[in-house]
């Protein structure tokens, strides 16, 4: 049976906050891939995008996935774009049940408000259009990758954790 979980989903769906709580609840180790990328690069994600571009960032992201994807007993919060490279998804699937968080556009806009500087892809004048455009492009990738899909709209982090735990119990009883 798989012993790790990977949280995927669009920016602002709560992967980090929920992942940290979920790991504590399950007694697993929490890994935030963006943080691992920043540690390895010795700079922030906006600086990586600024200095070397998105393609370089994606290479670093793939390296971080490779490092953690096969490890046991982790809860891995992935960056929103992790599914863009199919190899990342395949690697995560080895040891992780993949949980995709989604949220309404309104919730996403609210959550990413104010941290324009932390999310280079949303550093544009019309964020709503950018979110819609990225979301449309990525939706099929999230859907294909997910073992479990969790809608977080209007639910707080502890509520989302409970929703995941209950979905996980059902999933595990069907995948013994
Ligand atoms: C990205 C999402 C970010 C981060 C980078 C790119 C994306 O992570 O990896 O800015 O392509 O959606 P979060 O989803 O944690 O914001």
Backbone and ligand atoms as CSV (ligand in chain L), in Angstrom:
chain,resi,resn,atom,element,x,y,z
A,1,UNK,N,N,0.831,-1.208,0.000
A,1,UNK,CA,C,0.000,0.000,0.000
A,1,UNK,C,C,0.874,1.270,0.000
A,2,UNK,N,N,0.394,2.319,-0.690
A,2,UNK,CA,C,1.161,3.572,-0.723
A,2,UNK,C,C,1.151,4.236,0.655
A,3,UNK,N,N,2.288,4.787,1.066
A,3,UNK,CA,C,2.371,5.344,2.422
A,3,UNK,C,C,2.485,6.869,2.429
A,4,UNK,N,N,2.610,7.477,1.232
A,4,UNK,CA,C,2.744,8.935,1.181
A,4,UNK,C,C,1.550,9.544,0.464
A,5,UNK,N,N,1.415,10.857,0.670
A,5,UNK,CA,C,0.348,11.603,0.001
A,5,UNK,C,C,0.975,12.776,-0.717
A,6,UNK,N,N,0.482,13.095,-1.905
A,6,UNK,CA,C,0.920,14.318,-2.571
A,6,UNK,C,C,-0.299,15.194,-2.775
A,7,UNK,N,N,-0.185,16.454,-2.382
A,7,UNK,CA,C,-1.270,17.405,-2.601
A,7,UNK,C,C,-0.953,18.207,-3.839
A,8,UNK,N,N,-1.865,18.163,-4.800
A,8,UNK,CA,C,-1.700,18.971,-6.002
A,8,UNK,C,C,-2.901,19.910,-6.095
A,9,UNK,N,N,-2.860,20.827,-7.061
A,9,UNK,CA,C,-3.987,21.734,-7.259
A,9,UNK,C,C,-3.489,23.138,-7.527
A,10,UNK,N,N,-4.412,23.968,-7.946
A,10,UNK,CA,C,-4.051,25.320,-8.368
A,10,UNK,C,C,-3.507,26.146,-7.195
A,11,UNK,N,N,-2.759,27.181,-7.543
A,11,UNK,CA,C,-2.274,28.128,-6.529
A,11,UNK,C,C,-3.471,28.623,-5.697
A,12,UNK,N,N,-3.257,28.728,-4.405
A,12,UNK,CA,C,-4.310,29.291,-3.556
A,12,UNK,C,C,-5.408,28.306,-3.173
A,13,UNK,N,N,-5.188,27.029,-3.383
A,13,UNK,CA,C,-6.209,26.058,-2.947
A,13,UNK,C,C,-5.894,25.514,-1.556
A,14,UNK,N,N,-4.781,25.965,-0.958
A,14,UNK,CA,C,-4.507,25.615,0.444
A,14,UNK,C,C,-3.609,24.403,0.641
A,15,UNK,N,N,-2.848,24.035,-0.381
A,15,UNK,CA,C,-2.025,22.808,-0.295
A,15,UNK,C,C,-1.046,22.836,0.893
A,16,UNK,N,N,-0.425,23.991,1.113
A,16,UNK,CA,C,0.596,24.057,2.167
A,16,UNK,C,C,-0.037,23.992,3.561
A,17,UNK,N,N,-1.024,24.826,3.790
A,17,UNK,CA,C,-1.663,24.875,5.113
A,17,UNK,C,C,-2.312,23.532,5.436
A,18,UNK,N,N,-3.028,23.003,4.461
A,18,UNK,CA,C,-3.716,21.729,4.671
A,18,UNK,C,C,-2.698,20.591,4.813
A,19,UNK,N,N,-1.664,20.619,3.980
A,19,UNK,CA,C,-0.654,19.552,4.005
A,19,UNK,C,C,0.048,19.459,5.344
A,20,UNK,N,N,0.355,20.620,5.923
A,20,UNK,CA,C,1.039,20.635,7.206
A,20,UNK,C,C,0.158,19.991,8.293
A,21,UNK,N,N,-1.106,20.370,8.294
A,21,UNK,CA,C,-2.042,19.812,9.288
A,21,UNK,C,C,-2.284,18.324,9.060
A,22,UNK,N,N,-2.379,17.967,7.797
A,22,UNK,CA,C,-2.641,16.568,7.453
A,22,UNK,C,C,-1.476,15.682,7.895
A,23,UNK,N,N,-0.260,16.181,7.666
A,23,UNK,CA,C,0.931,15.425,8.059
A,23,UNK,C,C,0.930,15.219,9.575
A,24,UNK,N,N,0.598,16.282,10.320
A,24,UNK,CA,C,0.582,16.181,11.780
A,24,UNK,C,C,-0.465,15.150,12.214
A,25,UNK,N,N,-1.605,15.222,11.591
A,25,UNK,CA,C,-2.714,14.308,11.923
A,25,UNK,C,C,-2.338,12.849,11.652
A,26,UNK,N,N,-1.611,12.629,10.560
A,26,UNK,CA,C,-1.281,11.256,10.155
A,26,UNK,C,C,0.068,10.778,10.701
A,27,UNK,N,N,0.795,11.659,11.391
A,27,UNK,CA,C,2.119,11.309,11.898
A,27,UNK,C,C,3.117,11.084,10.768
A,28,UNK,N,N,2.968,11.851,9.685
A,28,UNK,CA,C,3.912,11.735,8.560
A,28,UNK,C,C,4.749,13.018,8.466
A,29,UNK,N,N,5.800,12.957,7.688
A,29,UNK,CA,C,6.689,14.116,7.543
A,29,UNK,C,C,6.172,15.023,6.431
A,30,UNK,N,N,6.114,16.324,6.728
A,30,UNK,CA,C,5.622,17.281,5.738
A,30,UNK,C,C,6.767,17.835,4.891
A,31,UNK,N,N,6.565,17.812,3.582
A,31,UNK,CA,C,7.549,18.394,2.654
A,31,UNK,C,C,6.826,19.393,1.759
A,32,UNK,N,N,7.363,20.615,1.710
A,32,UNK,CA,C,6.808,21.626,0.814
A,32,UNK,C,C,7.787,21.742,-0.346
A,33,UNK,N,N,7.365,21.322,-1.523
A,33,UNK,CA,C,8.340,21.260,-2.623
A,33,UNK,C,C,8.922,22.626,-2.980
A,34,UNK,N,N,8.071,23.670,-2.936
A,34,UNK,CA,C,8.589,25.008,-3.269
A,34,UNK,C,C,9.714,25.414,-2.313
A,35,UNK,N,N,9.516,25.058,-1.036
A,35,UNK,CA,C,10.535,25.401,-0.031
A,35,UNK,C,C,11.835,24.618,-0.310
A,36,UNK,N,N,11.684,23.358,-0.716
A,36,UNK,CA,C,12.867,22.534,-1.031
A,36,UNK,C,C,13.610,23.109,-2.238
A,37,UNK,N,N,12.847,23.594,-3.215
A,37,UNK,CA,C,13.462,24.187,-4.413
A,37,UNK,C,C,14.240,25.443,-4.009
A,38,UNK,N,N,13.618,26.256,-3.145
A,38,UNK,CA,C,14.289,27.493,-2.698
A,38,UNK,C,C,15.570,27.174,-1.930
A,39,UNK,N,N,15.511,26.124,-1.081
A,39,UNK,CA,C,16.707,25.743,-0.319
A,39,UNK,C,C,17.812,25.297,-1.269
A,40,UNK,N,N,17.440,24.447,-2.231
A,40,UNK,CA,C,18.440,23.904,-3.158
A,40,UNK,C,C,19.048,25.012,-4.020
A,41,UNK,N,N,18.209,25.976,-4.426
A,41,UNK,CA,C,18.701,27.042,-5.316
A,41,UNK,C,C,19.378,28.164,-4.542
A,42,UNK,N,N,19.085,28.245,-3.234
A,42,UNK,CA,C,19.633,29.345,-2.434
A,42,UNK,C,C,18.993,30.670,-2.775
A,43,UNK,N,N,17.796,30.637,-3.383
A,43,UNK,CA,C,17.058,31.889,-3.619
A,43,UNK,C,C,15.558,31.640,-3.678
A,44,UNK,N,N,14.817,32.720,-3.651
A,44,UNK,CA,C,13.353,32.589,-3.619
A,44,UNK,C,C,12.826,32.224,-5.011
A,45,UNK,N,N,11.597,31.726,-5.035
A,45,UNK,CA,C,10.993,31.368,-6.332
A,45,UNK,C,C,10.867,32.578,-7.264
A,46,UNK,N,N,10.391,33.730,-6.762
A,46,UNK,CA,C,10.361,34.889,-7.669
A,46,UNK,C,C,11.745,35.213,-8.238
A,47,UNK,N,N,12.795,35.060,-7.415
A,47,UNK,CA,C,14.144,35.332,-7.926
A,47,UNK,C,C,14.576,34.291,-8.965
A,48,UNK,N,N,14.189,33.037,-8.748
A,48,UNK,CA,C,14.527,32.008,-9.750
A,48,UNK,C,C,13.852,32.367,-11.079
A,49,UNK,N,N,12.556,32.698,-11.027
A,49,UNK,CA,C,11.839,33.072,-12.261
A,49,UNK,C,C,12.496,34.299,-12.897
A,50,UNK,N,N,12.828,35.261,-12.061
A,50,UNK,CA,C,13.371,36.515,-12.575
A,50,UNK,C,C,14.751,36.306,-13.205
A,51,UNK,N,N,15.606,35.540,-12.491
A,51,UNK,CA,C,16.997,35.397,-12.950
A,51,UNK,C,C,17.137,34.373,-14.071
A,52,UNK,N,N,16.376,33.267,-13.986
A,52,UNK,CA,C,16.643,32.175,-14.936
A,52,UNK,C,C,15.435,31.754,-15.759
A,53,UNK,N,N,14.251,32.268,-15.436
A,53,UNK,CA,C,13.066,31.958,-16.235
A,53,UNK,C,C,12.310,30.733,-15.727
A,54,UNK,N,N,11.091,30.589,-16.268
A,54,UNK,CA,C,10.224,29.494,-15.799
A,54,UNK,C,C,10.811,28.119,-16.140
A,55,UNK,N,N,11.429,27.985,-17.313
A,55,UNK,CA,C,11.935,26.662,-17.719
A,55,UNK,C,C,12.961,26.144,-16.710
A,56,UNK,N,N,13.812,27.040,-16.212
A,56,UNK,CA,C,14.791,26.622,-15.197
A,56,UNK,C,C,14.091,26.208,-13.921
A,57,UNK,N,N,13.084,27.008,-13.544
A,57,UNK,CA,C,12.328,26.651,-12.343
A,57,UNK,C,C,11.730,25.252,-12.489
A,58,UNK,N,N,11.168,24.955,-13.667
A,58,UNK,CA,C,10.540,23.639,-13.873
A,58,UNK,C,C,11.567,22.509,-13.754
A,59,UNK,N,N,12.795,22.752,-14.182
A,59,UNK,CA,C,13.845,21.722,-14.042
A,59,UNK,C,C,14.137,21.470,-12.567
A,60,UNK,N,N,14.203,22.550,-11.803
A,60,UNK,CA,C,14.463,22.410,-10.359
A,60,UNK,C,C,13.290,21.704,-9.686
A,61,UNK,N,N,12.096,22.014,-10.152
A,61,UNK,CA,C,10.901,21.378,-9.589
A,61,UNK,C,C,10.941,19.869,-9.870
A,62,UNK,N,N,11.325,19.508,-11.104
A,62,UNK,CA,C,11.401,18.086,-11.463
A,62,UNK,C,C,12.448,17.373,-10.598
A,63,UNK,N,N,13.556,18.061,-10.321
A,63,UNK,CA,C,14.606,17.454,-9.479
A,63,UNK,C,C,14.088,17.234,-8.060
A,64,UNK,N,N,13.315,18.203,-7.551
A,64,UNK,CA,C,12.762,18.062,-6.191
A,64,UNK,C,C,11.756,16.918,-6.152
A,65,UNK,N,N,10.944,16.788,-7.187
A,65,UNK,CA,C,9.983,15.678,-7.248
A,65,UNK,C,C,10.750,14.358,-7.223
A,66,UNK,N,N,11.789,14.280,-8.038
A,66,UNK,CA,C,12.567,13.053,-8.136
A,66,UNK,C,C,13.151,12.661,-6.768
A,67,UNK,N,N,13.568,13.687,-6.032
A,67,UNK,CA,C,14.191,13.428,-4.741
A,67,UNK,C,C,13.191,12.842,-3.727
A,68,UNK,N,N,11.952,13.332,-3.747
A,68,UNK,CA,C,11.015,12.941,-2.682
A,68,UNK,C,C,9.927,11.954,-3.105
A,69,UNK,N,N,9.659,11.864,-4.397
A,69,UNK,CA,C,8.461,11.130,-4.847
A,69,UNK,C,C,8.410,9.684,-4.376
A,70,UNK,N,N,9.563,9.017,-4.293
A,70,UNK,CA,C,9.533,7.595,-3.953
A,70,UNK,C,C,9.640,7.318,-2.460
A,71,UNK,N,N,9.755,8.391,-1.655
A,71,UNK,CA,C,9.994,8.186,-0.218
A,71,UNK,C,C,8.697,7.849,0.524
A,72,UNK,N,N,8.872,7.107,1.617
A,72,UNK,CA,C,7.697,6.637,2.362
A,72,UNK,C,C,7.287,7.626,3.457
A,73,UNK,N,N,6.010,7.582,3.784
A,73,UNK,CA,C,5.448,8.335,4.923
A,73,UNK,C,C,5.653,9.843,4.868
A,74,UNK,N,N,5.451,10.404,3.689
A,74,UNK,CA,C,5.517,11.863,3.551
A,74,UNK,C,C,4.139,12.409,3.178
A,75,UNK,N,N,3.933,13.669,3.513
A,75,UNK,CA,C,2.855,14.438,2.884
A,75,UNK,C,C,3.574,15.535,2.103
A,76,UNK,N,N,3.444,15.505,0.797
A,76,UNK,CA,C,4.179,16.443,-0.055
A,76,UNK,C,C,3.209,17.479,-0.626
A,77,UNK,N,N,3.448,18.751,-0.299
A,77,UNK,CA,C,2.662,19.814,-0.931
A,77,UNK,C,C,3.411,20.252,-2.184
A,78,UNK,N,N,2.799,20.053,-3.339
A,78,UNK,CA,C,3.470,20.372,-4.611
A,78,UNK,C,C,3.083,21.775,-5.066
A,79,UNK,N,N,3.910,22.379,-5.888
A,79,UNK,CA,C,3.552,23.659,-6.508
A,79,UNK,C,C,2.441,23.418,-7.525
A,80,UNK,N,N,1.691,24.477,-7.804
A,80,UNK,CA,C,0.527,24.355,-8.683
A,80,UNK,C,C,0.837,23.840,-10.079
A,81,UNK,N,N,2.089,24.011,-10.525
A,81,UNK,CA,C,2.423,23.624,-11.897
A,81,UNK,C,C,3.076,22.254,-12.007
A,82,UNK,N,N,3.091,21.502,-10.924
A,82,UNK,CA,C,3.832,20.228,-10.933
A,82,UNK,C,C,3.301,19.255,-11.997
A,83,UNK,N,N,2.004,19.362,-12.285
A,83,UNK,CA,C,1.400,18.422,-13.244
A,83,UNK,C,C,1.738,18.746,-14.701
A,84,UNK,N,N,2.395,19.885,-14.937
A,84,UNK,CA,C,2.714,20.251,-16.322
A,84,UNK,C,C,3.682,19.259,-16.954
A,85,UNK,N,N,4.485,18.607,-16.123
A,85,UNK,CA,C,5.423,17.599,-16.614
A,85,UNK,C,C,4.883,16.228,-16.206
A,86,UNK,N,N,4.490,15.458,-17.201
A,86,UNK,CA,C,3.847,14.173,-16.915
A,86,UNK,C,C,4.742,13.237,-16.099
A,87,UNK,N,N,6.047,13.394,-16.297
A,87,UNK,CA,C,6.995,12.558,-15.560
A,87,UNK,C,C,6.888,12.802,-14.048
A,88,UNK,N,N,6.626,14.065,-13.680
A,88,UNK,CA,C,6.438,14.371,-12.253
A,88,UNK,C,C,5.262,13.561,-11.702
A,89,UNK,N,N,4.165,13.578,-12.441
A,89,UNK,CA,C,2.969,12.866,-11.990
A,89,UNK,C,C,3.264,11.374,-11.872
A,90,UNK,N,N,3.926,10.829,-12.862
A,90,UNK,CA,C,4.234,9.384,-12.843
A,90,UNK,C,C,5.118,9.038,-11.658
A,91,UNK,N,N,6.077,9.898,-11.371
A,91,UNK,CA,C,6.971,9.623,-10.244
A,91,UNK,C,C,6.226,9.707,-8.917
A,92,UNK,N,N,5.373,10.716,-8.790
A,92,UNK,CA,C,4.610,10.859,-7.548
A,92,UNK,C,C,3.720,9.640,-7.325
A,93,UNK,N,N,3.194,9.106,-8.430
A,93,UNK,CA,C,2.265,7.971,-8.309
A,93,UNK,C,C,2.908,6.700,-7.741
A,94,UNK,N,N,4.222,6.601,-7.804
A,94,UNK,CA,C,4.883,5.387,-7.286
A,94,UNK,C,C,4.519,5.120,-5.834
A,95,UNK,N,N,4.625,6.177,-4.995
A,95,UNK,CA,C,4.484,5.955,-3.554
A,95,UNK,C,C,3.383,6.817,-2.938
A,96,UNK,N,N,2.823,7.735,-3.744
A,96,UNK,CA,C,1.857,8.688,-3.173
A,96,UNK,C,C,0.442,8.477,-3.703
A,97,UNK,N,N,-0.506,8.587,-2.780
A,97,UNK,CA,C,-1.887,8.797,-3.204
A,97,UNK,C,C,-1.967,10.287,-3.551
A,98,UNK,N,N,-2.473,10.606,-4.724
A,98,UNK,CA,C,-2.480,12.006,-5.153
A,98,UNK,C,C,-3.844,12.641,-4.872
A,99,UNK,N,N,-3.799,13.693,-4.067
A,99,UNK,CA,C,-5.020,14.381,-3.646
A,99,UNK,C,C,-5.040,15.753,-4.318
A,100,UNK,N,N,-6.076,16.004,-5.093
A,100,UNK,CA,C,-6.147,17.302,-5.775
A,100,UNK,C,C,-7.142,18.212,-5.059
A,101,UNK,N,N,-6.655,19.368,-4.622
A,101,UNK,CA,C,-7.534,20.353,-3.985
A,101,UNK,C,C,-8.027,21.336,-5.038
A,102,UNK,N,N,-9.310,21.655,-4.986
A,102,UNK,CA,C,-9.813,22.703,-5.867
A,102,UNK,C,C,-10.567,23.727,-5.021
A,103,UNK,N,N,-10.770,24.892,-5.592
A,103,UNK,CA,C,-11.494,25.952,-4.884
A,103,UNK,C,C,-12.173,26.824,-5.928
A,104,UNK,N,N,-13.148,27.607,-5.501
A,104,UNK,CA,C,-13.815,28.505,-6.453
A,104,UNK,C,C,-12.845,29.613,-6.853
A,105,UNK,N,N,-13.118,30.208,-7.995
A,105,UNK,CA,C,-12.283,31.317,-8.470
A,105,UNK,C,C,-12.249,32.428,-7.414
A,106,UNK,N,N,-13.396,32.678,-6.789
A,106,UNK,CA,C,-13.463,33.734,-5.764
A,106,UNK,C,C,-12.523,33.420,-4.599
A,107,UNK,N,N,-12.550,32.162,-4.140
A,107,UNK,CA,C,-11.677,31.765,-3.030
A,107,UNK,C,C,-10.212,31.879,-3.434
A,108,UNK,N,N,-9.897,31.449,-4.662
A,108,UNK,CA,C,-8.501,31.517,-5.120
A,108,UNK,C,C,-8.041,32.975,-5.157
A,109,UNK,N,N,-8.895,33.847,-5.730
A,109,UNK,CA,C,-8.520,35.264,-5.814
A,109,UNK,C,C,-8.273,35.839,-4.424
A,110,UNK,N,N,-9.137,35.482,-3.487
A,110,UNK,CA,C,-9.001,35.987,-2.119
A,110,UNK,C,C,-7.686,35.503,-1.493
A,111,UNK,N,N,-7.387,34.208,-1.697
A,111,UNK,CA,C,-6.206,33.632,-1.042
A,111,UNK,C,C,-4.894,34.131,-1.630
A,112,UNK,N,N,-4.899,34.444,-2.931
A,112,UNK,CA,C,-3.619,34.870,-3.522
A,112,UNK,C,C,-3.461,36.401,-3.484
A,113,UNK,N,N,-4.512,37.083,-3.020
A,113,UNK,CA,C,-4.471,38.541,-2.926
A,113,UNK,C,C,-3.328,38.950,-2.000
A,114,UNK,N,N,-2.607,39.955,-2.400
A,114,UNK,CA,C,-1.589,40.443,-1.465
A,114,UNK,C,C,-0.247,39.755,-1.627
A,115,UNK,N,N,-0.214,38.511,-2.144
A,115,UNK,CA,C,1.128,37.946,-2.305
A,115,UNK,C,C,1.523,37.787,-3.767
A,116,UNK,N,N,1.219,38.822,-4.496
A,116,UNK,CA,C,1.609,38.940,-5.896
A,116,UNK,C,C,3.106,38.675,-6.050
A,117,UNK,N,N,3.864,39.151,-5.048
A,117,UNK,CA,C,5.319,39.040,-5.145
A,117,UNK,C,C,5.827,37.618,-4.956
A,118,UNK,N,N,5.005,36.762,-4.347
A,118,UNK,CA,C,5.449,35.381,-4.117
A,118,UNK,C,C,5.087,34.457,-5.262
A,119,UNK,N,N,4.183,34.902,-6.128
A,119,UNK,CA,C,3.726,34.027,-7.207
A,119,UNK,C,C,3.947,34.726,-8.547
A,120,UNK,N,N,5.125,34.491,-9.124
A,120,UNK,CA,C,5.481,35.228,-10.345
A,120,UNK,C,C,4.464,35.068,-11.472
A,121,UNK,N,N,3.796,33.913,-11.548
A,121,UNK,CA,C,2.851,33.713,-12.653
A,121,UNK,C,C,1.607,34.581,-12.501
A,122,UNK,N,N,1.385,35.092,-11.282
A,122,UNK,CA,C,0.210,35.951,-11.063
A,122,UNK,C,C,0.592,37.420,-10.923
A,123,UNK,N,N,1.820,37.709,-11.271
A,123,UNK,CA,C,2.311,39.083,-11.188
A,123,UNK,C,C,1.944,39.825,-12.484
A,124,UNK,N,N,0.647,39.966,-12.720
A,124,UNK,CA,C,0.134,40.590,-13.951
A,124,UNK,C,C,-1.006,41.531,-13.559
A,125,UNK,N,N,-1.336,42.491,-14.419
A,125,UNK,CA,C,-2.413,43.422,-14.046
A,125,UNK,C,C,-3.776,42.731,-13.903
A,126,UNK,N,N,-4.097,41.821,-14.822
A,126,UNK,CA,C,-5.407,41.173,-14.767
A,126,UNK,C,C,-5.263,39.738,-14.246
A,127,UNK,N,N,-5.285,39.623,-12.939
A,127,UNK,CA,C,-5.021,38.296,-12.349
A,127,UNK,C,C,-6.163,37.321,-12.596
A,128,UNK,N,N,-7.379,37.873,-12.618
A,128,UNK,CA,C,-8.534,36.986,-12.799
A,128,UNK,C,C,-8.449,36.273,-14.158
A,129,UNK,N,N,-8.115,37.025,-15.209
A,129,UNK,CA,C,-8.006,36.399,-16.538
A,129,UNK,C,C,-6.864,35.400,-16.569
A,130,UNK,N,N,-5.762,35.744,-15.913
A,130,UNK,CA,C,-4.614,34.837,-15.902
A,130,UNK,C,C,-4.968,33.528,-15.183
A,131,UNK,N,N,-5.668,33.661,-14.059
A,131,UNK,CA,C,-6.054,32.463,-13.308
A,131,UNK,C,C,-6.975,31.592,-14.169
A,132,UNK,N,N,-7.952,32.233,-14.829
A,132,UNK,CA,C,-8.897,31.468,-15.659
A,132,UNK,C,C,-8.164,30.744,-16.782
A,133,UNK,N,N,-7.224,31.454,-17.400
A,133,UNK,CA,C,-6.493,30.890,-18.540
A,133,UNK,C,C,-5.618,29.701,-18.088
A,134,UNK,N,N,-4.899,29.883,-16.979
A,134,UNK,CA,C,-4.046,28.784,-16.475
A,134,UNK,C,C,-4.908,27.616,-16.017
A,135,UNK,N,N,-6.007,27.942,-15.370
A,135,UNK,CA,C,-6.894,26.904,-14.837
A,135,UNK,C,C,-7.457,26.048,-15.980
A,136,UNK,N,N,-7.922,26.685,-17.047
A,136,UNK,CA,C,-8.479,25.938,-18.183
A,136,UNK,C,C,-7.432,24.999,-18.774
A,137,UNK,N,N,-6.213,25.502,-18.871
A,137,UNK,CA,C,-5.142,24.706,-19.468
A,137,UNK,C,C,-4.766,23.531,-18.565
A,138,UNK,N,N,-4.815,23.754,-17.262
A,138,UNK,CA,C,-4.331,22.724,-16.338
A,138,UNK,C,C,-5.399,21.759,-15.861
A,139,UNK,N,N,-6.643,22.163,-15.971
A,139,UNK,CA,C,-7.719,21.342,-15.394
A,139,UNK,C,C,-7.632,19.859,-15.769
A,140,UNK,N,N,-7.476,19.539,-17.081
A,140,UNK,CA,C,-7.405,18.111,-17.432
A,140,UNK,C,C,-6.199,17.412,-16.813
A,141,UNK,N,N,-5.118,18.164,-16.614
A,141,UNK,CA,C,-3.913,17.544,-16.025
A,141,UNK,C,C,-4.162,17.207,-14.558
A,142,UNK,N,N,-4.814,18.131,-13.837
A,142,UNK,CA,C,-5.139,17.856,-12.430
A,142,UNK,C,C,-6.089,16.652,-12.355
A,143,UNK,N,N,-7.093,16.669,-13.238
A,143,UNK,CA,C,-8.090,15.587,-13.191
A,143,UNK,C,C,-7.458,14.231,-13.464
A,144,UNK,N,N,-6.559,14.192,-14.444
A,144,UNK,CA,C,-5.911,12.911,-14.783
A,144,UNK,C,C,-5.010,12.408,-13.674
A,145,UNK,N,N,-4.345,13.354,-13.000
A,145,UNK,CA,C,-3.356,12.947,-11.995
A,145,UNK,C,C,-4.006,12.489,-10.695
A,146,UNK,N,N,-5.195,13.033,-10.391
A,146,UNK,CA,C,-5.753,12.863,-9.040
A,146,UNK,C,C,-6.316,11.472,-8.763
A,147,UNK,N,N,-5.976,10.929,-7.592
A,147,UNK,CA,C,-6.673,9.750,-7.079
A,147,UNK,C,C,-7.910,10.201,-6.313
A,148,UNK,N,N,-7.783,11.336,-5.626
A,148,UNK,CA,C,-8.893,11.892,-4.859
A,148,UNK,C,C,-9.037,13.367,-5.204
A,149,UNK,N,N,-10.266,13.823,-5.429
A,149,UNK,CA,C,-10.509,15.236,-5.730
A,149,UNK,C,C,-11.318,15.833,-4.584
A,150,UNK,N,N,-10.783,16.909,-4.008
A,150,UNK,CA,C,-11.419,17.514,-2.829
A,150,UNK,C,C,-11.737,18.979,-3.127
A,151,UNK,N,N,-13.020,19.324,-3.090
A,151,UNK,CA,C,-13.420,20.716,-3.286
A,151,UNK,C,C,-13.371,21.428,-1.925
A,152,UNK,N,N,-12.554,22.467,-1.858
A,152,UNK,CA,C,-12.339,23.148,-0.569
A,152,UNK,C,C,-13.185,24.419,-0.424
A,153,UNK,N,N,-14.012,24.710,-1.431
A,153,UNK,CA,C,-14.741,25.990,-1.422
A,153,UNK,C,C,-15.540,26.160,-0.138
A,154,UNK,N,N,-15.285,27.278,0.520
A,154,UNK,CA,C,-16.046,27.611,1.723
A,154,UNK,C,C,-15.717,26.757,2.946
A,155,UNK,N,N,-14.678,25.928,2.874
A,155,UNK,CA,C,-14.335,25.077,4.028
A,155,UNK,C,C,-12.988,25.555,4.595
A,156,UNK,N,N,-12.875,25.599,5.932
A,156,UNK,CA,C,-11.586,26.014,6.513
A,156,UNK,C,C,-10.607,24.828,6.520
A,157,UNK,N,N,-9.332,25.118,6.853
A,157,UNK,CA,C,-8.288,24.081,6.745
A,157,UNK,C,C,-8.606,22.822,7.574
A,158,UNK,N,N,-9.035,22.960,8.854
A,158,UNK,CA,C,-9.348,21.734,9.595
A,158,UNK,C,C,-10.469,20.926,8.925
A,159,UNK,N,N,-11.433,21.634,8.343
A,159,UNK,CA,C,-12.530,20.961,7.639
A,159,UNK,C,C,-12.024,20.221,6.402
A,160,UNK,N,N,-11.093,20.841,5.688
A,160,UNK,CA,C,-10.533,20.194,4.490
A,160,UNK,C,C,-9.754,18.934,4.897
A,161,UNK,N,N,-9.019,19.036,6.002
A,161,UNK,CA,C,-8.259,17.875,6.481
A,161,UNK,C,C,-9.225,16.725,6.775
A,162,UNK,N,N,-10.325,17.022,7.455
A,162,UNK,CA,C,-11.301,15.961,7.770
A,162,UNK,C,C,-11.878,15.363,6.493
A,163,UNK,N,N,-12.146,16.225,5.516
A,163,UNK,CA,C,-12.702,15.750,4.238
A,163,UNK,C,C,-11.699,14.814,3.544
A,164,UNK,N,N,-10.431,15.176,3.586
A,164,UNK,CA,C,-9.406,14.331,2.963
A,164,UNK,C,C,-9.306,12.990,3.702
A,165,UNK,N,N,-9.297,13.065,5.036
A,165,UNK,CA,C,-9.141,11.823,5.812
A,165,UNK,C,C,-10.289,10.862,5.523
A,166,UNK,N,N,-11.482,11.418,5.391
A,166,UNK,CA,C,-12.608,10.510,5.149
A,166,UNK,C,C,-12.537,9.945,3.713
A,167,UNK,N,N,-12.148,10.776,2.740
A,167,UNK,CA,C,-11.992,10.273,1.358
A,167,UNK,C,C,-10.871,9.231,1.287
A,168,UNK,N,N,-9.840,9.455,2.079
A,168,UNK,CA,C,-8.682,8.560,2.077
A,168,UNK,C,C,-9.048,7.178,2.637
A,169,UNK,N,N,-9.857,7.197,3.690
A,169,UNK,CA,C,-10.284,5.914,4.280
A,169,UNK,C,C,-11.045,5.095,3.241
A,170,UNK,N,N,-11.945,5.750,2.504
A,170,UNK,CA,C,-12.712,5.036,1.470
A,170,UNK,C,C,-11.763,4.528,0.391
A,171,UNK,N,N,-10.847,5.405,-0.039
A,171,UNK,CA,C,-9.898,5.031,-1.096
A,171,UNK,C,C,-9.085,3.812,-0.665
A,172,UNK,N,N,-8.620,3.852,0.577
A,172,UNK,CA,C,-7.756,2.758,1.054
A,172,UNK,C,C,-8.536,1.449,1.198
A,173,UNK,N,N,-9.786,1.543,1.577
A,173,UNK,CA,C,-10.541,0.294,1.704
A,173,UNK,C,C,-10.823,-0.322,0.322
A,174,UNK,N,N,-10.779,0.522,-0.722
A,174,UNK,CA,C,-10.958,-0.019,-2.085
A,174,UNK,C,C,-9.640,-0.394,-2.754
A,175,UNK,N,N,-8.526,-0.034,-2.149
A,175,UNK,CA,C,-7.214,-0.305,-2.768
A,175,UNK,C,C,-6.302,-1.057,-1.817
A,176,UNK,N,N,-6.808,-2.099,-1.217
A,176,UNK,CA,C,-5.992,-2.884,-0.262
A,176,UNK,C,C,-4.959,-3.713,-1.015
L,1,LIG,C1,C,3.308,27.695,-9.545
L,1,LIG,C2,C,2.819,27.584,-8.265
L,1,LIG,C3,C,3.611,27.970,-7.092
L,1,LIG,C4,C,5.116,27.875,-7.378
L,1,LIG,C5,C,5.453,28.650,-8.617
L,1,LIG,C6,C,4.691,28.145,-9.848
L,1,LIG,C7,C,2.414,27.295,-10.671
L,1,LIG,O1,O,3.282,27.139,-5.976
L,1,LIG,O2,O,5.502,26.535,-7.517
L,1,LIG,O3,O,5.161,29.999,-8.375
L,1,LIG,O4,O,2.919,27.096,-11.792
L,1,LIG,O5,O,1.187,27.151,-10.448
L,1,LIG,P1,P,1.875,27.261,-5.179
L,1,LIG,O6,O,0.856,26.452,-5.925
L,1,LIG,O7,O,2.202,26.654,-3.847
L,1,LIG,O8,O,1.523,28.705,-5.095
